[in-house]
Amino acid sequence: MDTHDETTRPGSAPSSRGRTAAREHGCPVPDALAYLAGAWHVERVVRDLAGGAEGRFTGRADFTAEPPHGALRHVEQGAFTWGGVTRPASREHRFEPAGDGTALVRFPDGRPFHPLDLRTGTCVVGHPCAADHYRGEFTVLGEDRWRVVWRVSGPVKDLLLTTVHSRIGAASEPV
């Protein structure tokens, strides 16, 4: 299976309503892994565009070094509320250096997920998953804040996931 079918390029991205909108310009980051390293507060809103339901994840994401090749282990933990029920939630990825300040994101079992190139401040990626398609746009909002919007579409899923990361310990960290 192909790991991605879109790479960073000028164009359009999903808006908060799932429609295509003019792409927002982000803050350039010369080295994605150096930028991401550390601890982040995570706020995610998940919208079911077909059914109208909405859920929310609040938690923490840690990007920690995995020697010897400069990769980062991404572990996200928190609570996810859907349909009035709150449950613990977590996920994990590995971010590997891919050259020139870019990275390759992998699932915990080593399968490729998508490339990540933040050198322009934005990165649009795609990932086919069975019959569904994941299209993500990463936007660096500043030194201590970034956002990723995933649009998931397919025969069963019609979702919009908007996640804002704020660096823990930064002046802009939520209280």
GUMI-385212 format. One record per residue (C-alpha): residue number from 1; z, y, x. Coordinates in nm, 4 decimals, decimal comma. Layout:
REM residues N
+------+----------+----------+----------+
! nuro !       pz !       py !       px !
+------+----------+----------+----------+
!  NUM !        Z !        Y !        X !
...
+------+----------+----------+----------+
***
This chain:
REM residues 175
+------+----------+----------+----------+
! nuro !       pz !       py !       px !
+------+----------+----------+----------+
!    1 !   0,0000 !   0,0000 !   0,0000 !
!    2 !  -0,0861 !   0,3465 !   0,1300 !
!    3 !   0,2208 !   0,5491 !   0,2262 !
!    4 !   0,0888 !   0,8758 !   0,0890 !
!    5 !  -0,2217 !   1,0230 !  -0,0583 !
!    6 !  -0,1543 !   1,3930 !  -0,0058 !
!    7 !  -0,0392 !   1,5778 !   0,3013 !
!    8 !   0,0698 !   1,9313 !   0,3693 !
!    9 !  -0,2077 !   2,1638 !   0,2639 !
!   10 !  -0,2647 !   2,4866 !   0,0810 !
!   11 !  -0,2895 !   2,4487 !  -0,2917 !
!   12 !  -0,0733 !   2,4298 !  -0,5949 !
!   13 !   0,2571 !   2,2674 !  -0,6784 !
!   14 !   0,4467 !   2,1705 !  -0,9879 !
!   15 !   0,6443 !   2,4438 !  -1,1560 !
!   16 !   0,9798 !   2,3836 !  -1,3185 !
!   17 !   0,7927 !   2,3030 !  -1,6390 !
!   18 !   0,5686 !   2,0436 !  -1,4741 !
!   19 !   0,2605 !   2,2630 !  -1,4825 !
!   20 !   0,0642 !   2,3648 !  -1,1769 !
!   21 !   0,1648 !   2,7047 !  -1,0419 !
!   22 !   0,0829 !   2,9173 !  -0,7402 !
!   23 !   0,2498 !   2,7700 !  -0,4349 !
!   24 !   0,5624 !   2,9473 !  -0,3117 !
!   25 !   0,5642 !   3,0357 !   0,0566 !
!   26 !   0,8587 !   2,8946 !   0,2472 !
!   27 !   1,0250 !   2,9900 !   0,5737 !
!   28 !   0,8540 !   2,8169 !   0,8684 !
!   29 !   1,0553 !   2,5492 !   1,0476 !
!   30 !   0,9232 !   2,4416 !   1,3903 !
!   31 !   1,1236 !   2,1152 !   1,3963 !
!   32 !   1,2025 !   1,9392 !   1,0668 !
!   33 !   1,4646 !   1,7049 !   1,2122 !
!   34 !   1,6537 !   1,9822 !   1,3932 !
!   35 !   1,6567 !   2,1850 !   1,0709 !
!   36 !   1,7790 !   1,8996 !   0,8507 !
!   37 !   2,0520 !   1,7713 !   1,0845 !
!   38 !   2,4000 !   1,8188 !   0,9394 !
!   39 !   2,5693 !   1,8185 !   0,6000 !
!   40 !   2,4246 !   1,9616 !   0,2784 !
!   41 !   2,5547 !   2,0228 !  -0,0729 !
!   42 !   2,3061 !   1,8774 !  -0,3242 !
!   43 !   2,2350 !   1,9893 !  -0,6824 !
!   44 !   1,9595 !   1,8004 !  -0,8700 !
!   45 !   1,8322 !   1,8422 !  -1,2237 !
!   46 !   1,6324 !   1,5499 !  -1,3644 !
!   47 !   1,4182 !   1,6199 !  -1,6696 !
!   48 !   1,2472 !   1,3560 !  -1,8777 !
!   49 !   0,9396 !   1,5546 !  -1,9796 !
!   50 !   0,8335 !   1,3018 !  -2,2445 !
!   51 !   1,1693 !   1,2565 !  -2,4156 !
!   52 !   1,3371 !   1,5885 !  -2,3428 !
!   53 !   1,6553 !   1,4397 !  -2,1925 !
!   54 !   1,8152 !   1,6042 !  -1,8907 !
!   55 !   2,0491 !   1,4724 !  -1,6239 !
!   56 !   2,2290 !   1,6221 !  -1,3273 !
!   57 !   2,3286 !   1,4945 !  -0,9829 !
!   58 !   2,5870 !   1,6757 !  -0,7706 !
!   59 !   2,6857 !   1,5520 !  -0,4295 !
!   60 !   2,6418 !   1,5630 !  -0,0567 !
!   61 !   2,3622 !   1,4670 !   0,1817 !
!   62 !   2,4358 !   1,3923 !   0,5460 !
!   63 !   2,1593 !   1,3801 !   0,8068 !
!   64 !   2,3094 !   1,2126 !   1,1148 !
!   65 !   2,1474 !   1,1255 !   1,4467 !
!   66 !   2,0377 !   0,7684 !   1,5100 !
!   67 !   1,9824 !   0,7211 !   1,8838 !
!   68 !   1,7860 !   0,6505 !   2,0917 !
!   69 !   1,4651 !   0,7985 !   1,9481 !
!   70 !   1,5904 !   1,1094 !   1,7682 !
!   71 !   1,5721 !   0,9769 !   1,4115 !
!   72 !   1,8069 !   1,0969 !   1,1379 !
!   73 !   1,9834 !   0,8751 !   0,8871 !
!   74 !   1,9921 !   1,0465 !   0,5477 !
!   75 !   2,2744 !   0,9350 !   0,3173 !
!   76 !   2,3210 !   1,1043 !  -0,0182 !
!   77 !   2,6295 !   1,0384 !  -0,2317 !
!   78 !   2,7614 !   1,1960 !  -0,5466 !
!   79 !   2,7769 !   1,1684 !  -0,9237 !
!   80 !   2,4867 !   1,1483 !  -1,1682 !
!   81 !   2,5299 !   1,2413 !  -1,5331 !
!   82 !   2,2739 !   1,1162 !  -1,7863 !
!   83 !   2,3218 !   1,0962 !  -2,1603 !
!   84 !   2,6800 !   1,2201 !  -2,1293 !
!   85 !   2,7760 !   0,9355 !  -1,8932 !
!   86 !   2,8675 !   1,0123 !  -1,5310 !
!   87 !   2,8318 !   0,7410 !  -1,2661 !
!   88 !   2,8456 !   0,7284 !  -0,8860 !
!   89 !   2,5016 !   0,7539 !  -0,7272 !
!   90 !   2,3685 !   0,7226 !  -0,3743 !
!   91 !   2,0500 !   0,6776 !  -0,1767 !
!   92 !   1,9455 !   0,6482 !   0,1829 !
!   93 !   1,6374 !   0,7214 !   0,3958 !
!   94 !   1,5480 !   0,7354 !   0,7624 !
!   95 !   1,3670 !   1,0433 !   0,9005 !
!   96 !   1,1781 !   0,9587 !   1,2209 !
!   97 !   1,0120 !   1,2020 !   1,4623 !
!   98 !   0,6344 !   1,1987 !   1,4152 !
!   99 !   0,5365 !   1,4561 !   1,6805 !
!  100 !   0,4931 !   1,8344 !   1,6841 !
!  101 !   0,8145 !   1,8906 !   1,4868 !
!  102 !   0,7083 !   1,6711 !   1,1956 !
!  103 !   0,8766 !   1,3586 !   1,0592 !
!  104 !   0,8009 !   1,0346 !   0,8794 !
!  105 !   1,0419 !   0,9476 !   0,5991 !
!  106 !   1,1123 !   0,5777 !   0,5511 !
!  107 !   1,2997 !   0,3701 !   0,2967 !
!  108 !   1,6099 !   0,1829 !   0,4211 !
!  109 !   1,4052 !  -0,1374 !   0,4623 !
!  110 !   1,1625 !   0,0427 !   0,6969 !
!  111 !   0,8709 !   0,0905 !   0,4562 !
!  112 !   0,7008 !   0,4315 !   0,4895 !
!  113 !   0,7737 !   0,6824 !   0,2110 !
!  114 !   0,5976 !   1,0054 !   0,3140 !
!  115 !   0,5305 !   1,2460 !   0,6026 !
!  116 !   0,7258 !   1,5708 !   0,6281 !
!  117 !   0,5817 !   1,8808 !   0,7931 !
!  118 !   0,7848 !   2,1995 !   0,7431 !
!  119 !   0,6077 !   2,4091 !   1,0092 !
!  120 !   0,4638 !   2,6404 !   0,7401 !
!  121 !   0,7824 !   2,6282 !   0,5310 !
!  122 !   0,6269 !   2,4119 !   0,2600 !
!  123 !   0,5047 !   2,0549 !   0,2496 !
!  124 !   0,3290 !   1,8729 !  -0,0341 !
!  125 !   0,3417 !   1,4932 !  -0,0257 !
!  126 !   0,2496 !   1,2045 !  -0,2495 !
!  127 !   0,3624 !   0,8453 !  -0,2824 !
!  128 !   0,2266 !   0,5737 !  -0,5103 !
!  129 !   0,4962 !   0,3410 !  -0,6428 !
!  130 !   0,3645 !   0,0543 !  -0,8547 !
!  131 !   0,1859 !   0,2251 !  -1,1468 !
!  132 !   0,3716 !   0,5547 !  -1,0968 !
!  133 !   0,2869 !   0,8440 !  -0,8686 !
!  134 !   0,5428 !   1,0660 !  -0,6955 !
!  135 !   0,4272 !   1,4129 !  -0,5910 !
!  136 !   0,6776 !   1,6209 !  -0,3993 !
!  137 !   0,6890 !   1,9758 !  -0,2728 !
!  138 !   0,9421 !   2,0715 !  -0,0093 !
!  139 !   1,0137 !   2,4430 !   0,0335 !
!  140 !   1,2411 !   2,5942 !   0,2983 !
!  141 !   1,4177 !   2,8839 !   0,1252 !
!  142 !   1,6084 !   3,0020 !   0,4320 !
!  143 !   1,8071 !   2,8908 !   0,7339 !
!  144 !   2,0646 !   2,7107 !   0,5168 !
!  145 !   1,8801 !   2,6331 !   0,1924 !
!  146 !   1,5826 !   2,4211 !   0,0896 !
!  147 !   1,4384 !   2,2728 !  -0,2267 !
!  148 !   1,2332 !   1,9684 !  -0,3153 !
!  149 !   1,0568 !   1,9229 !  -0,6496 !
!  150 !   0,9340 !   1,5746 !  -0,7357 !
!  151 !   0,6935 !   1,5188 !  -1,0261 !
!  152 !   0,6893 !   1,1520 !  -1,1243 !
!  153 !   0,4137 !   1,0413 !  -1,3577 !
!  154 !   0,2854 !   0,7084 !  -1,4748 !
!  155 !   0,2653 !   0,4793 !  -1,7739 !
!  156 !   0,6463 !   0,4660 !  -1,8112 !
!  157 !   0,7814 !   0,7694 !  -1,6222 !
!  158 !   0,7253 !   1,1391 !  -1,6880 !
!  159 !   0,9960 !   1,3111 !  -1,4847 !
!  160 !   1,0596 !   1,6352 !  -1,3010 !
!  161 !   1,3351 !   1,6283 !  -1,0378 !
!  162 !   1,4374 !   1,9610 !  -0,8832 !
!  163 !   1,6859 !   1,9445 !  -0,5962 !
!  164 !   1,8407 !   2,2352 !  -0,4065 !
!  165 !   2,0175 !   2,1693 !  -0,0766 !
!  166 !   2,2668 !   2,4229 !   0,0657 !
!  167 !   2,4076 !   2,3697 !   0,4142 !
!  168 !   2,7815 !   2,2937 !   0,4064 !
!  169 !   2,9742 !   2,5502 !   0,6070 !
!  170 !   2,7061 !   2,8196 !   0,5784 !
!  171 !   2,7784 !   3,1596 !   0,4284 !
!  172 !   2,5442 !   3,0748 !   0,1378 !
!  173 !   2,7307 !   2,7510 !   0,0570 !
!  174 !   2,8273 !   2,7225 !  -0,3098 !
!  175 !   3,1959 !   2,7637 !  -0,3873 !
+------+----------+----------+----------+
***
